Amino acid sequence: MICIHILNGPNLNLLGQREPNLYGNRSMSDFLVELKQRFPGHAIELFQANREDALIDLLHESAQKAHAVVLNAGAYTHTSLALGDAVKAIDIPVVEVHISNVFSREEIRHHSFIAAGCIGSIAGFGLESYALAVQYLVGLTQKKSGLQT
């Protein structure tokens, strides 16, 4: 069984309510049920933090408890050197995820401080961005460890 932690940053606890034109009408907890159904036999755990230090702590803890991380750092993606350093400091794969297409938004959102420490970035596919990241990480982790589904 592969364990993947999904870490969401500030304001992502409001998915389903917040700017539905950008983020859709579904809550992350509703989508998590679907994700777990799509990837049976794997542990997919969701964590959310509105504070930068809490998100960094979650990354550190994930390095000890999970095989991989899906990280949507929200606005901290574009502002936090500390979060970028935390991604680089852990030795499990991290995929950067964004629900909206950050490159079609304000220019400040075009730069990521976390991307350099991630194995890849997925943006603009709505909540499906998370599923794409999980799919990749499950395959990668199985390949590296010889685990089967």
C-alpha positions in Angstrom: 0.0 0.0 0.0 1.3 3.4 -1.0 0.7 6.4 1.3 0.3 9.8 -0.3 -0.3 13.0 1.6 -2.2 15.8 0.0 -1.2 19.1 1.6 -3.3 22.1 0.9 -2.3 25.7 1.8 -4.2 28.8 2.8 -7.9 29.2 1.9 -8.2 25.8 0.2 -10.4 24.7 3.1 -13.0 26.9 1.4 -13.1 25.0 -1.8 -16.7 24.7 -3.0 -17.5 28.1 -1.6 -14.6 30.3 -2.6 -14.6 31.8 -6.1 -16.4 29.0 -7.8 -15.6 30.5 -11.2 -11.9 29.7 -10.5 -12.1 26.7 -8.1 -15.4 25.0 -8.9 -18.3 24.0 -6.6 -16.9 20.9 -5.0 -15.3 20.7 -1.6 -12.0 19.0 -1.2 -13.5 16.5 1.3 -16.1 15.5 -1.3 -13.4 15.1 -3.9 -11.2 13.1 -1.5 -14.0 10.4 -1.3 -13.8 10.1 -5.1 -10.0 10.0 -5.1 -9.9 7.2 -2.6 -12.4 5.2 -4.7 -10.3 5.8 -7.8 -7.1 4.6 -6.1 -8.3 1.7 -3.9 -5.7 -0.1 -1.8 -3.7 3.1 -1.3 -3.7 5.5 1.7 -4.5 9.0 0.6 -4.6 11.5 3.4 -5.6 15.1 3.3 -4.1 17.9 5.4 -4.8 21.6 5.2 -3.1 24.6 6.9 -3.7 28.3 6.5 -0.3 29.2 8.2 3.0 28.9 6.4 4.8 27.3 9.5 2.1 24.7 9.8 2.4 23.8 6.2 6.2 23.4 6.6 5.6 21.2 9.6 3.2 19.0 7.6 5.9 18.6 4.9 8.4 17.5 7.5 5.9 15.0 9.0 5.0 13.7 5.6 8.6 12.9 4.9 8.4 10.5 7.8 5.0 9.0 7.2 4.2 9.0 3.5 5.8 7.8 0.3 5.0 11.0 -1.6 3.2 14.4 -1.4 0.8 16.3 -3.5 1.3 20.0 -2.6 -1.1 22.8 -3.3 0.6 25.6 -1.4 -1.9 28.2 -2.6 -0.6 31.7 -2.6 2.5 30.6 -0.6 3.7 29.0 -3.9 4.5 32.5 -5.1 5.8 34.1 -1.9 7.5 31.6 0.4 11.2 30.8 0.2 10.8 28.9 3.4 8.3 26.5 1.9 10.5 26.1 -1.2 13.4 25.2 1.1 11.2 22.7 3.0 10.2 20.9 -0.2 13.9 20.6 -1.1 14.8 19.4 2.4 12.6 16.3 2.3 13.6 13.1 0.5 10.2 11.9 -0.9 8.7 13.0 -4.2 6.5 16.1 -4.2 4.2 17.2 -7.1 3.1 20.8 -7.1 -0.6 21.2 -7.9 -2.9 24.1 -8.7 -6.6 24.0 -9.4 -6.6 27.0 -11.7 -4.2 27.8 -14.5 -1.9 30.1 -12.6 -0.2 31.2 -15.8 -3.5 32.7 -17.1 -3.8 34.8 -13.9 -1.9 37.7 -12.3 1.7 37.9 -13.2 2.8 37.3 -9.6 1.3 33.8 -9.8 3.6 32.9 -12.7 6.6 32.2 -10.5 6.8 29.3 -8.0 9.2 29.1 -5.2 8.4 25.5 -4.6 8.7 24.1 -8.2 12.5 23.7 -8.1 12.1 21.1 -5.3 9.2 19.3 -6.9 9.4 16.5 -9.5 6.7 18.1 -11.5 3.8 20.6 -11.6 0.2 20.3 -12.6 -2.1 23.3 -13.0 -5.4 24.2 -14.6 -7.4 21.0 -14.5 -9.5 21.8 -11.6 -9.6 19.2 -8.8 -8.6 16.6 -11.5 -5.1 18.1 -11.0 -4.9 16.2 -7.7 -5.9 12.9 -9.4 -3.3 13.3 -12.1 -0.7 13.9 -9.4 -1.8 10.9 -7.4 -1.8 8.7 -10.5 1.7 9.7 -11.3 3.0 9.3 -7.8 1.4 5.9 -7.3 3.1 4.7 -10.5 6.4 6.2 -9.6 6.4 4.8 -6.1 5.4 1.4 -7.3 8.2 1.4 -9.8 10.8 2.5 -7.3 9.8 0.1 -4.5 8.6 -2.8 -6.5 5.1 -2.6 -4.9 2.1 -3.8 -6.8 -1.5 -2.6 -6.6 
